[in-house]
Amino acid sequence: MSVAWPALLGLLIIAFPTLRYIAVESWATEQGSHSPLVLASGLWLLVNLQHEIRPLQERPPVALTSAAIIAMAAALLVFRAAAVIELEVYALYGLFVAVLYAFIGWPALKGLWFPLLYLGFAVPLPDSLIAAITNPLKLWISETAVDLLYLAGYPIASSGVTIQIGQYQLLVAQACAGLNSLITLSALTLFYVYLTHRAEWRYMLGLTLAAVPVAIFSNLVRVIILVLLTYYAGEAAAQGFLHYFAGMTTFAVALVSIYLIDKLAQQTLGRSRQQRSQD
């Protein structure tokens, strides 16, 4: 413990500039607003799993741990000097894992695989990668929303990245900003299924994959709500408080959907197992 505190203090000192930057530039945006929640819940998991991995702890070779820590610290400083924030954050994450490895060893580190994987969702992804993933989905969601509302009798059409309803125009990028919840919902789904089904990794994987179509459907609902708000209440109302309210509502719908899918799957699996046992 006397060695751990100086190491933790040193890690916090070297990490502070990086954490301050992402707190201001990423966590304050809709895209990165989930990161503090993921970071806090991931650290909570690490602390609560200490009693399970304590019997596995061992001191790894000093030369190996020193090399890992020095390599990650050097990479962090190089990327910071080059102002490549994404790689700087990845290097900081690697430094954290290297320091943790130095104190608990490889067997215990493997026992913490889920919290370490989960904490990776707190790392902001490069904007180019997010755009490559979400842009096709944004176009599909906007076109689907326009088609559904047109069938419902609304005066609506779309052209490229613009939705026209009545006398109002919406940009697809603004209406579909909630696609960033794909990352948030995937992270929280992982957290939920680990706490409730950690012994069933196949079930965990299936339920986590279900988060993707749920997030896409929820964002379709979000876009429809925002378009209707614009049509009935005006552009100012739709882009103000009601914009964030629509985001919170559809995100809540997504979480409830994941919970209901889980319960339905549990009931289906339970009936299937009961039938097999009777046969």
C-alpha positions as CSV (number, residue, x, y, z in Angstrom):
1,M,0.0,0.0,0.0
2,S,2.9,2.4,0.8
3,V,4.1,1.9,-2.8
4,A,0.7,2.1,-4.4
5,W,-0.1,5.6,-3.3
6,P,3.0,7.3,-4.8
7,A,2.4,5.3,-8.0
8,L,-1.3,6.4,-8.1
9,L,-0.3,10.0,-7.4
10,G,2.3,9.9,-10.3
11,L,-0.3,8.4,-12.6
12,L,-2.8,11.2,-11.8
13,I,-0.2,13.9,-12.3
14,I,0.8,12.6,-15.7
15,A,-2.9,12.0,-16.7
16,F,-4.2,15.3,-15.5
17,P,-3.6,17.3,-18.7
18,T,-5.2,14.6,-20.8
19,L,-8.2,14.2,-18.6
20,R,-8.7,18.0,-18.4
21,Y,-8.6,18.2,-22.2
22,I,-11.1,15.5,-22.9
23,A,-13.4,16.8,-20.0
24,V,-13.6,20.2,-21.8
25,E,-13.5,19.1,-25.4
26,S,-15.2,15.7,-25.4
27,W,-17.2,15.1,-22.2
28,A,-19.0,18.5,-22.5
29,T,-20.4,17.5,-25.9
30,E,-23.3,15.1,-26.7
31,Q,-20.9,12.7,-28.4
32,G,-18.8,12.3,-25.3
33,S,-21.3,13.0,-22.5
34,H,-21.5,9.3,-21.6
35,S,-17.8,9.0,-20.8
36,P,-17.9,10.2,-17.2
37,L,-20.7,7.7,-16.4
38,V,-18.7,4.9,-18.0
39,L,-15.5,5.9,-16.2
40,A,-17.2,6.1,-12.8
41,S,-19.1,2.8,-13.2
42,G,-16.0,1.1,-14.6
43,L,-13.8,2.2,-11.7
44,W,-16.6,1.0,-9.3
45,L,-16.4,-2.4,-11.0
46,L,-12.7,-2.5,-10.5
47,V,-13.0,-1.8,-6.8
48,N,-15.8,-4.2,-6.2
49,L,-14.0,-7.1,-8.0
50,Q,-10.9,-6.8,-5.8
51,H,-12.0,-9.5,-3.4
52,E,-12.4,-11.9,-6.3
53,I,-9.0,-11.3,-7.9
54,R,-7.0,-11.0,-4.7
55,P,-6.1,-14.8,-4.5
56,L,-4.8,-14.5,-8.1
57,Q,-2.5,-11.5,-7.4
58,E,1.2,-12.0,-8.0
59,R,4.2,-9.7,-8.6
60,P,5.3,-9.9,-12.2
61,P,8.9,-9.5,-13.3
62,V,10.2,-6.0,-12.6
63,A,12.0,-5.7,-15.9
64,L,8.8,-6.5,-17.8
65,T,6.6,-4.1,-15.8
66,S,9.2,-1.4,-16.0
67,A,9.4,-1.7,-19.8
68,A,5.6,-1.6,-20.2
69,I,5.2,1.5,-18.0
70,I,8.1,3.3,-19.6
71,A,6.9,2.5,-23.1
72,M,3.3,3.7,-22.4
73,A,4.5,6.8,-20.6
74,A,6.8,7.7,-23.5
75,A,4.0,7.2,-26.0
76,L,1.8,9.4,-23.9
77,L,4.3,12.2,-23.9
78,V,5.1,11.9,-27.6
79,F,1.4,12.0,-28.6
80,R,0.8,14.9,-26.2
81,A,3.6,16.8,-27.8
82,A,2.3,16.0,-31.2
83,A,-1.3,17.1,-30.2
84,V,-2.8,13.8,-31.3
85,I,-5.4,13.6,-28.6
86,E,-7.0,10.3,-29.6
87,L,-3.7,8.4,-29.5
88,E,-2.8,10.3,-26.3
89,V,-5.9,9.0,-24.6
90,Y,-5.2,5.4,-25.8
91,A,-1.6,5.7,-24.5
92,L,-3.0,6.9,-21.1
93,Y,-5.3,3.9,-21.0
94,G,-2.3,1.6,-21.8
95,L,-0.3,3.3,-19.0
96,F,-3.2,2.7,-16.6
97,V,-3.3,-1.0,-17.5
98,A,0.5,-1.3,-17.3
99,V,0.6,0.2,-13.8
100,L,-2.3,-2.1,-12.7
101,Y,-0.4,-5.1,-14.1
102,A,2.7,-4.1,-12.1
103,F,0.7,-4.4,-8.9
104,I,-1.5,-7.4,-9.5
105,G,0.2,-9.5,-12.2
106,W,-1.2,-11.3,-15.3
107,P,-3.6,-13.8,-13.7
108,A,-5.4,-11.1,-11.7
109,L,-5.4,-8.8,-14.7
110,K,-7.2,-11.4,-16.8
111,G,-9.8,-11.6,-14.0
112,L,-10.5,-8.0,-14.6
113,W,-11.0,-8.3,-18.3
114,F,-14.6,-7.0,-18.3
115,P,-14.0,-3.7,-16.4
116,L,-10.9,-3.0,-18.5
117,L,-12.9,-3.7,-21.7
118,Y,-15.8,-1.6,-20.4
119,L,-13.5,1.3,-19.5
120,G,-12.5,1.4,-23.2
121,F,-15.9,2.9,-23.9
122,A,-14.9,6.0,-22.0
123,V,-12.1,6.7,-24.5
124,P,-13.4,9.1,-27.2
125,L,-13.3,7.7,-30.7
126,P,-11.8,9.6,-33.6
127,D,-14.3,11.9,-35.3
128,S,-13.5,10.3,-38.7
129,L,-14.3,6.8,-37.4
130,I,-17.6,8.0,-35.9
131,A,-18.5,9.7,-39.2
132,A,-17.7,6.6,-41.2
133,I,-20.0,4.5,-38.9
134,T,-22.9,6.9,-38.4
135,N,-23.2,8.8,-41.7
136,P,-24.8,5.9,-43.7
137,L,-27.1,5.2,-40.7
138,K,-28.1,8.9,-40.5
139,L,-29.1,8.9,-44.2
140,W,-31.1,5.7,-43.8
141,I,-32.9,6.9,-40.6
142,S,-33.8,10.3,-42.1
143,E,-35.1,8.7,-45.3
144,T,-37.1,6.1,-43.3
145,A,-38.6,8.8,-41.1
146,V,-39.5,10.9,-44.1
147,D,-41.2,7.9,-45.8
148,L,-43.2,7.0,-42.7
149,L,-44.4,10.6,-42.1
150,Y,-45.2,11.0,-45.8
151,L,-47.4,7.8,-45.6
152,A,-49.1,9.4,-42.6
153,G,-50.1,12.4,-44.7
154,Y,-47.5,15.0,-43.6
155,P,-46.1,17.5,-46.2
156,I,-42.6,16.2,-46.0
157,A,-39.7,15.5,-48.3
158,S,-35.9,15.1,-48.2
159,S,-33.0,16.2,-50.4
160,G,-29.6,15.0,-49.5
161,V,-28.9,16.0,-45.9
162,T,-32.0,18.2,-45.6
163,I,-35.5,17.3,-44.4
164,Q,-38.3,19.7,-45.5
165,I,-41.6,19.6,-43.6
166,G,-44.1,22.4,-44.2
167,Q,-42.2,25.6,-44.2
168,Y,-39.4,24.3,-42.0
169,Q,-36.0,22.6,-42.8
170,L,-33.9,20.3,-40.7
171,L,-30.4,19.1,-41.3
172,V,-29.9,15.3,-41.0
173,A,-26.8,15.8,-38.9
174,Q,-28.9,17.7,-36.3
175,A,-31.9,15.4,-36.3
176,C,-29.7,12.3,-36.1
177,A,-27.2,13.5,-33.5
178,G,-28.6,10.9,-31.2
179,L,-26.8,8.2,-33.1
180,N,-23.9,8.9,-30.7
181,S,-26.1,7.0,-28.2
182,L,-25.0,3.8,-30.0
183,I,-21.8,3.9,-28.0
184,T,-23.5,4.9,-24.8
185,L,-26.2,2.3,-25.1
186,S,-23.7,-0.4,-26.0
187,A,-21.6,0.4,-22.9
188,L,-24.6,0.5,-20.5
189,T,-26.0,-2.7,-22.0
190,L,-22.6,-4.4,-21.4
191,F,-22.7,-3.1,-17.8
192,Y,-26.2,-4.4,-17.3
193,V,-25.7,-7.8,-18.8
194,Y,-22.4,-8.3,-16.9
195,L,-24.0,-7.6,-13.6
196,T,-27.0,-9.8,-14.3
197,H,-25.6,-12.6,-16.5
198,R,-21.8,-12.6,-16.0
199,A,-21.7,-16.4,-15.9
200,E,-23.3,-16.7,-19.4
201,W,-20.9,-15.1,-21.9
202,R,-22.9,-16.2,-24.9
203,Y,-26.0,-14.7,-23.6
204,M,-24.1,-11.5,-22.7
205,L,-22.8,-11.3,-26.3
206,G,-26.3,-11.8,-27.8
207,L,-27.9,-9.2,-25.6
208,T,-25.1,-6.7,-26.3
209,L,-25.5,-7.2,-30.1
210,A,-29.2,-6.5,-29.6
211,A,-28.3,-3.0,-28.4
212,V,-27.3,-2.0,-32.0
213,P,-30.8,-2.4,-33.7
214,V,-32.4,-1.0,-30.5
215,A,-30.3,2.1,-30.7
216,I,-31.0,2.5,-34.4
217,F,-34.8,2.1,-33.8
218,S,-34.7,4.6,-30.9
219,N,-33.0,7.2,-33.0
220,L,-35.6,6.7,-35.7
221,V,-38.2,7.5,-33.1
222,R,-36.1,10.5,-32.0
223,V,-36.0,11.9,-35.6
224,I,-39.7,11.5,-36.0
225,I,-40.3,13.3,-32.7
226,L,-38.1,16.1,-33.7
227,V,-39.6,16.5,-37.1
228,L,-43.1,16.5,-35.6
229,L,-42.0,19.0,-32.9
230,T,-40.6,21.3,-35.7
231,Y,-43.9,21.0,-37.7
232,Y,-46.2,21.7,-34.8
233,A,-44.1,23.9,-32.4
234,G,-41.6,25.6,-34.8
235,E,-37.8,25.2,-35.3
236,A,-36.8,27.1,-32.2
237,A,-38.8,24.9,-29.9
238,A,-37.5,21.7,-31.6
239,Q,-33.9,22.7,-31.3
240,G,-34.1,24.0,-27.8
241,F,-35.1,22.2,-24.6
242,L,-37.4,19.8,-26.5
243,H,-34.5,18.6,-28.6
244,Y,-32.7,17.3,-25.5
245,F,-36.0,16.1,-24.0
246,A,-36.5,14.0,-27.2
247,G,-33.0,12.6,-26.8
248,M,-33.5,11.7,-23.1
249,T,-36.9,10.1,-23.9
250,T,-35.7,7.9,-26.8
251,F,-32.6,6.9,-24.8
252,A,-34.9,5.8,-21.9
253,V,-37.0,3.9,-24.4
254,A,-33.9,2.1,-25.6
255,L,-32.9,1.1,-22.1
256,V,-36.4,-0.1,-21.3
257,S,-36.3,-2.1,-24.6
258,I,-33.1,-3.8,-23.7
259,Y,-34.6,-4.7,-20.3
260,L,-37.8,-6.1,-21.9
261,I,-35.7,-8.1,-24.5
262,D,-33.7,-9.6,-21.7
263,K,-36.8,-10.6,-19.8
264,L,-38.5,-12.0,-22.9
265,A,-35.4,-14.0,-23.8
266,Q,-35.2,-15.3,-20.2
267,Q,-38.8,-16.5,-20.3
268,T,-38.3,-18.1,-23.8
269,L,-35.1,-19.9,-22.7
270,G,-36.8,-21.0,-19.4
271,R,-39.7,-22.5,-21.3
272,S,-37.3,-24.2,-23.8
273,R,-35.3,-25.7,-21.0
274,Q,-38.5,-26.9,-19.2
275,Q,-39.7,-28.6,-22.4
276,R,-36.4,-30.3,-22.9
277,S,-36.4,-31.6,-19.3
278,Q,-39.9,-33.0,-19.8
279,D,-38.9,-34.7,-23.0
